[in-house]
Amino acid sequence: MSISTDRGEAQSAARRNWMAVLARSPREALQGALDVVLAGEAAPAYEWLPVPDIGLAMVRGRIGGTGDAFT
C-alpha cells in the first residue's frame, strides 16, 4: 500500500471511531457540549437528511452483455 492510502485508511478509522462515540452519547450530553461551544451564539442552520428508500427493483441484464437475458 502507498503512504497516502494508509493515511486515508487511518483517517477513515479515526472518523468511524468518533462517529461511534457520538452515536452512543446521550442527547443531553451532546446538547450541553454544543451549548458550551456556541457560547450563546445561534446554532447553525441545518436540514434533516431524507430517510433512505427501501424497496426492490427488478432489473434485466444479458449474460456477458450480449448473451441470454436474465432478471
HELIX and SHEET records of a PDB file:
HELIX    1   1 ILE A    3  ARG A   24  1                                  22    
HELIX    2   2 ARG A   27  LEU A   38  1                                  12    
HELIX    3   3 ILE A   63  GLY A   65  5                                   3    
SHEET    1   A 2 GLY A  61  ARG A  62  0                                        
SHEET    2   A 2 ALA A  69  PHE A  70 -1                                        
END                                                                             
